[in-house]
C-alpha cells in the first residue's frame, strides 16, 4: 500500500468517513465537504480554517471576473 493510500486511510478514520473514496471525491472537486468535515479536516491537519476560506473566496472572485 502506498503512502498516499495510507494517509487517506488514516485521515478517513480521523474524519470518521464511511469510505476512503470520499476524501478522493473532495480532492477531485466531485463533492463538497460539509462544514463539520472541513473543521475536522483542518483540525486533523493542524491548519487554520481562515486562510483556507480566504483562498476559496479569492478564487471565487477571480472566476466571477472571467
Buried (B, 14 or more C-beta within 10 A) or exposed (E): EEEEEEEBEEBBEEBEBEEBEBBBEBEEEEBEBEEEBBEBBBEEEEEEEEEBEEEEEEEEEEEEEE
